[in-house]
């Protein structure tokens, strides 16, 4: 695995040191912060390839950090850690832009599997750009997608998307007419089978539609395949 830059924001020193050791074994370069505000400022100043983010922190808490990073267009993947086990905390973390979520205590093996899954998805996106059928830019109707720059325009107006919204759009726009089950989208975009979390896909699709669809009542780009899931309109003019 190529060297990746990772920032850990975790106020438990033992957990922090343990994660550092295993991430370095993967060949990652790691910086650690035990204070939320200082960790947030470090990510903002020099975004890494991955952020490991605890929820309960001094200064800014993890949910605030995640929300603020996404609001400031920092699209670095985020794995959230928490001692909380309630479903609402996990759902909230995913809804505000986290890529994955681990509840303490967790095994190092599971943690490393999640990290590797995120790095694999990053490589997959890059590999898609190397395939003959893939393009670095897609134009469909009035929608333009620059994959390299992670830039989306609607009739020349910039559309700001979260990382998951962008990945959903690229996946579906690259495969027009293909219907995806919600569980399949969870696996492809989030990397794991979050059983019972199909509503996370629904909410991301709804937010994506709100940003790109001229009429939410009659979608033009992302269509519903009744009884299955979603598909990208294959009848639109492409270039």
Order of alpha helices (4+ residues) and beta strands (2+ residues): beta-alpha-beta-alpha-beta-alpha-beta-alpha-beta-alpha-beta-beta-beta-beta-alpha-beta-alpha-alpha-beta-beta
